[in-house]
């Protein structure tokens, strides 16, 4: 087994609003924190007696990189294309290290939509049903479902693709949940809600007749009935999102909303693609979110 140390990101400002209430390594993706996932990647036997790995919290290694780390008997440093260090493997007391450039299949967690990519990858890895909660006989599972203890899937719910739902959740009735979606513990997904390729954190309530696509919803958030996240530009081009005063190309055709902790949207709230809402913001009924929102609405 490799001794893994996850190095915290010094200032993950580009990841806000996800990191306003937590650090990057504490973000939950498909049921585990970023730090726990990185440590779990290296629970393998090694040929050497010593193997100490220091890995940056914002580095999501490819399978090829993981294999090199697991099988190596030499000291290695994995370097990103910008020259920064992503991981350092020490197998001996030698001061000599071999530099290896990271590959295109590895992922750097820099912006919020990178968390979506990581979530997609983890949810896509489940291969068989694991049902610990209750699924109505009038619900339809057309894919693979992990359902936690105490959770209920009510009549009329249609689950398509690979979906992970945590403990003590209420889903439905008449919801459409599409892969690759992760819904954390203690969530309520109301009547006729559609969720697609999204990450829903702990204690989130999504009111009836809402649509959440390619989005991240942080914990203790309540989305009023009819909240709609747009996720596709009319011209089909990649979305851009404002980060530190600059429009950044997400390199994704579909990006929904990134919503922080303790947000409350009013009924019939419409959110433009790629927009972000900071923690504790409340929106008015019928609000149209055209720009990132950082301040509390005067209701």
VEXDREN-2710 file (C-alpha; in Angstrom, 1 decimal):
% VEXDREN-2710
k/r/px/py/pz
1/UNK/0.0/0.0/0.0
2/UNK/1.3/3.5/-0.9
3/UNK/1.4/6.1/1.8
4/UNK/-0.5/9.0/0.3
5/UNK/-0.4/12.6/1.4
6/UNK/-2.9/14.9/-0.3
7/UNK/-1.5/18.5/-0.7
8/UNK/-4.1/21.2/-0.2
9/UNK/-4.5/23.8/-2.9
10/UNK/-3.2/27.1/-1.5
11/UNK/-5.9/29.4/-2.9
12/UNK/-8.6/27.7/-5.0
13/UNK/-10.3/31.0/-5.9
14/UNK/-11.1/29.9/-9.4
15/UNK/-13.2/27.1/-8.0
16/UNK/-15.6/29.5/-6.2
17/UNK/-18.5/29.3/-5.3
18/UNK/-17.8/25.7/-4.5
19/UNK/-14.8/26.6/-2.3
20/UNK/-16.5/29.4/-0.4
21/UNK/-17.6/27.1/2.4
22/UNK/-15.0/24.3/1.9
23/UNK/-11.6/23.6/0.5
24/UNK/-11.1/21.7/-2.7
25/UNK/-10.0/18.5/-1.1
26/UNK/-13.2/18.4/0.9
27/UNK/-15.6/18.6/-2.1
28/UNK/-17.8/15.5/-2.3
29/UNK/-17.8/13.7/-5.7
30/UNK/-20.0/10.6/-6.2
31/UNK/-20.0/9.9/-2.5
32/UNK/-16.4/10.6/-1.5
33/UNK/-14.3/13.6/-0.9
34/UNK/-11.6/14.5/-3.4
35/UNK/-8.9/13.6/-0.8
36/UNK/-10.5/10.2/0.0
37/UNK/-10.8/9.4/-3.7
38/UNK/-7.1/10.2/-4.4
39/UNK/-6.0/8.0/-1.5
40/UNK/-8.3/5.2/-2.7
41/UNK/-6.6/5.1/-6.1
42/UNK/-3.4/3.7/-4.6
43/UNK/-4.7/0.9/-2.4
44/UNK/-2.5/-1.6/-4.2
45/UNK/0.5/-3.8/-3.3
46/UNK/3.8/-2.6/-4.4
47/UNK/7.1/-4.3/-5.1
48/UNK/9.1/-1.9/-3.0
49/UNK/9.1/-1.7/0.8
50/UNK/8.8/2.0/0.7
51/UNK/6.4/4.2/-1.4
52/UNK/5.5/7.7/-0.3
53/UNK/3.3/9.7/-2.6
54/UNK/2.6/13.4/-2.3
55/UNK/-0.2/14.4/-4.7
56/UNK/-1.8/17.8/-5.3
57/UNK/-5.5/17.9/-4.4
58/UNK/-6.2/19.5/-7.8
59/UNK/-4.7/16.6/-9.8
60/UNK/-6.9/13.8/-11.0
61/UNK/-4.5/11.2/-12.5
62/UNK/-5.2/9.1/-15.5
63/UNK/-5.2/5.3/-15.3
64/UNK/-1.8/5.3/-17.1
65/UNK/-0.3/7.6/-14.5
66/UNK/-1.8/5.5/-11.7
67/UNK/-0.2/2.4/-13.2
68/UNK/3.2/4.1/-13.4
69/UNK/3.0/5.1/-9.7
70/UNK/1.9/1.7/-8.5
71/UNK/4.5/-0.2/-10.4
72/UNK/7.5/2.1/-10.1
73/UNK/10.5/1.3/-7.9
74/UNK/12.1/4.6/-8.7
75/UNK/11.6/8.2/-7.5
76/UNK/9.3/10.0/-9.8
77/UNK/8.0/13.6/-10.2
78/UNK/4.9/14.1/-12.4
79/UNK/5.0/17.6/-14.0
80/UNK/2.1/19.4/-15.6
81/UNK/2.6/21.1/-19.0
82/UNK/2.9/24.5/-17.2
83/UNK/5.9/23.1/-15.3
84/UNK/4.1/22.8/-11.9
85/UNK/4.4/19.6/-9.8
86/UNK/1.4/17.4/-9.8
87/UNK/2.7/14.4/-7.8
88/UNK/5.9/13.2/-6.2
89/UNK/6.7/9.5/-5.6
90/UNK/9.6/8.6/-3.2
91/UNK/10.7/5.0/-3.2
92/UNK/14.2/5.5/-1.8
93/UNK/16.4/8.1/0.0
94/UNK/18.1/9.0/-3.3
95/UNK/18.1/12.7/-4.2
96/UNK/17.6/11.8/-7.9
97/UNK/14.0/11.9/-9.3
98/UNK/12.9/11.3/-12.9
99/UNK/10.5/13.9/-14.3
100/UNK/7.4/12.6/-16.2
101/UNK/5.0/14.8/-17.9
102/UNK/1.3/14.3/-17.1
103/UNK/-0.9/13.1/-20.0
104/UNK/-4.0/14.4/-21.7
105/UNK/-6.2/11.9/-19.9
106/UNK/-5.3/13.3/-16.5
107/UNK/-7.5/16.1/-15.2
108/UNK/-6.6/19.3/-13.4
109/UNK/-9.3/20.5/-11.0
110/UNK/-9.1/24.3/-11.7
111/UNK/-12.7/25.5/-12.4
112/UNK/-16.1/24.3/-11.1
113/UNK/-16.9/22.5/-14.3
114/UNK/-13.8/20.3/-13.8
115/UNK/-15.7/18.9/-10.8
116/UNK/-18.5/17.9/-13.2
117/UNK/-16.0/16.0/-15.4
118/UNK/-14.6/14.2/-12.3
119/UNK/-18.2/13.3/-11.2
120/UNK/-19.0/12.0/-14.6
121/UNK/-16.0/9.7/-14.5
122/UNK/-16.7/8.3/-11.1
123/UNK/-20.4/7.7/-11.6
124/UNK/-19.7/6.1/-14.9
125/UNK/-17.6/3.4/-13.1
126/UNK/-20.5/1.8/-11.4
127/UNK/-21.5/-1.5/-13.1
128/UNK/-24.3/-3.1/-11.1
129/UNK/-27.3/-2.1/-9.0
130/UNK/-26.8/-1.6/-5.3
131/UNK/-30.3/-1.0/-3.8
132/UNK/-30.3/-0.5/0.0
133/UNK/-33.4/1.8/0.0
134/UNK/-36.9/1.3/-1.4
135/UNK/-37.9/1.5/-5.1
136/UNK/-41.6/1.5/-6.0
137/UNK/-42.8/-1.2/-8.4
138/UNK/-44.2/1.6/-10.5
139/UNK/-40.7/3.2/-11.0
140/UNK/-38.5/2.3/-13.9
141/UNK/-34.7/1.7/-13.7
142/UNK/-33.2/1.7/-17.2
143/UNK/-29.5/1.6/-16.2
144/UNK/-27.5/1.2/-13.1
145/UNK/-28.6/2.6/-9.7
146/UNK/-26.9/2.9/-6.3
147/UNK/-29.5/3.8/-3.7
148/UNK/-28.6/4.4/-0.1
149/UNK/-30.4/3.2/3.1
150/UNK/-33.6/5.1/4.0
151/UNK/-34.0/6.5/0.5
152/UNK/-37.3/6.0/-1.4
153/UNK/-38.0/6.2/-5.2
154/UNK/-41.7/6.9/-5.6
155/UNK/-44.0/5.8/-8.5
156/UNK/-43.5/7.2/-11.9
157/UNK/-39.8/7.9/-11.5
158/UNK/-37.7/7.0/-14.5
159/UNK/-34.0/6.5/-14.0
160/UNK/-31.9/6.3/-17.1
161/UNK/-28.1/5.6/-17.3
162/UNK/-25.9/5.5/-14.2
163/UNK/-27.1/7.2/-11.1
164/UNK/-25.9/7.3/-7.4
165/UNK/-28.4/8.4/-4.7
166/UNK/-27.3/8.6/-1.1
167/UNK/-29.1/7.9/2.2
168/UNK/-32.5/9.2/3.4
169/UNK/-33.5/10.8/0.1
170/UNK/-37.0/11.1/-1.3
171/UNK/-37.2/11.0/-5.1
172/UNK/-40.4/11.7/-6.9
173/UNK/-43.1/11.0/-7.8
174/UNK/-42.8/11.2/-11.6
175/UNK/-39.1/12.4/-11.8
176/UNK/-36.7/11.8/-14.7
177/UNK/-33.2/11.2/-13.4
178/UNK/-30.5/10.8/-16.1
179/UNK/-26.8/9.8/-15.9
180/UNK/-24.3/10.6/-14.8
181/UNK/-26.0/12.1/-11.8
182/UNK/-25.0/12.0/-8.1
183/UNK/-27.5/13.0/-5.4
184/UNK/-26.0/13.1/-1.9
185/UNK/-27.7/12.3/1.4
186/UNK/-30.9/13.8/2.8
187/UNK/-32.1/15.3/-0.5
188/UNK/-35.7/15.8/-1.7
189/UNK/-36.3/15.8/-5.4
190/UNK/-39.9/16.8/-5.9
191/UNK/-42.7/16.0/-8.3
192/UNK/-41.8/16.0/-12.0
193/UNK/-38.3/17.2/-11.6
194/UNK/-35.7/16.3/-14.3
195/UNK/-32.0/16.0/-13.4
196/UNK/-29.3/15.3/-15.9
197/UNK/-25.5/14.8/-15.5
198/UNK/-25.4/16.8/-12.2
199/UNK/-23.9/16.8/-8.8
200/UNK/-26.4/17.5/-6.0
201/UNK/-24.9/17.9/-2.5
202/UNK/-26.2/17.1/1.0
203/UNK/-29.6/18.4/2.1
204/UNK/-30.7/19.9/-1.2
205/UNK/-34.4/20.3/-2.0
206/UNK/-35.5/20.8/-5.6
207/UNK/-39.1/21.9/-6.0
208/UNK/-41.5/20.3/-8.4
209/UNK/-41.4/21.1/-12.2
210/UNK/-37.7/22.0/-12.1
211/UNK/-34.9/21.1/-14.5
212/UNK/-31.3/20.8/-13.4
213/UNK/-28.8/19.9/-16.2
214/UNK/-25.0/19.8/-16.1
215/UNK/-25.0/21.6/-12.8
216/UNK/-23.6/21.5/-9.3
217/UNK/-25.9/22.4/-6.4
218/UNK/-24.1/22.8/-3.0
219/UNK/-25.6/21.7/0.3
220/UNK/-28.5/23.1/2.2
221/UNK/-29.9/24.8/-0.9
222/UNK/-33.6/25.0/-1.8
223/UNK/-34.6/25.5/-5.4
224/UNK/-38.2/26.8/-5.7
225/UNK/-40.7/25.2/-7.9
226/UNK/-40.1/25.7/-11.6
227/UNK/-36.4/26.6/-11.3
228/UNK/-34.8/26.0/-14.7
229/UNK/-31.1/25.8/-15.5
230/UNK/-30.3/26.4/-19.1
231/UNK/-27.3/24.4/-20.3
232/UNK/-27.0/24.8/-24.1
233/UNK/-26.2/27.9/-26.2
234/UNK/-28.5/28.5/-29.2
235/UNK/-25.4/28.6/-31.5
236/UNK/-24.0/25.4/-30.2
237/UNK/-20.7/26.9/-29.2
238/UNK/-18.8/26.2/-26.0
239/UNK/-19.9/28.0/-22.9
240/UNK/-17.8/30.8/-21.4
241/UNK/-18.0/31.6/-17.7
242/UNK/-16.8/34.7/-15.8
243/UNK/-13.8/33.9/-13.4
244/UNK/-12.0/36.8/-11.7
245/UNK/-13.2/39.3/-14.2
246/UNK/-12.3/37.2/-17.3
247/UNK/-14.5/35.1/-19.5
248/UNK/-13.1/31.6/-19.5
249/UNK/-13.9/29.0/-22.2
250/UNK/-15.2/26.0/-20.4
251/UNK/-14.6/23.8/-23.5
252/UNK/-18.0/22.3/-22.8
253/UNK/-21.1/22.6/-25.0
254/UNK/-23.3/22.0/-22.0
255/UNK/-22.8/23.8/-18.7
256/UNK/-25.7/24.6/-16.4
257/UNK/-25.5/26.4/-13.1
258/UNK/-23.0/26.3/-10.2
259/UNK/-24.9/27.1/-7.1
260/UNK/-23.3/27.6/-3.7
261/UNK/-24.4/26.6/-0.1
262/UNK/-27.6/27.9/1.5
263/UNK/-29.0/29.4/-1.7
264/UNK/-32.8/29.8/-2.1
265/UNK/-34.3/30.4/-5.5
266/UNK/-37.8/31.8/-5.9
267/UNK/-40.4/30.0/-8.0
268/UNK/-40.0/30.1/-11.7
269/UNK/-36.4/31.2/-11.5
270/UNK/-34.5/30.9/-14.8
271/UNK/-30.7/30.7/-14.9
272/UNK/-28.6/31.3/-17.9
273/UNK/-26.0/28.7/-18.9
274/UNK/-22.7/28.7/-17.0
275/UNK/-23.8/31.2/-14.3
276/UNK/-22.8/30.9/-10.7
277/UNK/-24.7/31.8/-7.6
278/UNK/-22.7/32.5/-4.4
279/UNK/-23.7/31.1/-0.9
280/UNK/-26.6/32.5/1.0
281/UNK/-28.1/34.3/-2.1
282/UNK/-31.9/34.4/-2.4
283/UNK/-33.6/35.1/-5.7
284/UNK/-37.0/36.7/-6.3
285/UNK/-39.9/34.7/-7.8
286/UNK/-39.6/34.8/-11.6
287/UNK/-36.0/36.0/-11.5
288/UNK/-33.8/35.7/-14.6
289/UNK/-30.2/35.1/-13.7
290/UNK/-28.2/36.6/-16.5
291/UNK/-25.0/37.2/-14.6
292/UNK/-23.2/35.6/-11.6
293/UNK/-24.9/36.6/-8.4
294/UNK/-22.9/37.3/-5.2
295/UNK/-25.2/39.5/-3.2
296/UNK/-28.5/38.9/-1.4
297/UNK/-31.6/40.0/-3.4
298/UNK/-33.8/42.7/-1.7
299/UNK/-37.0/40.7/-1.3
END
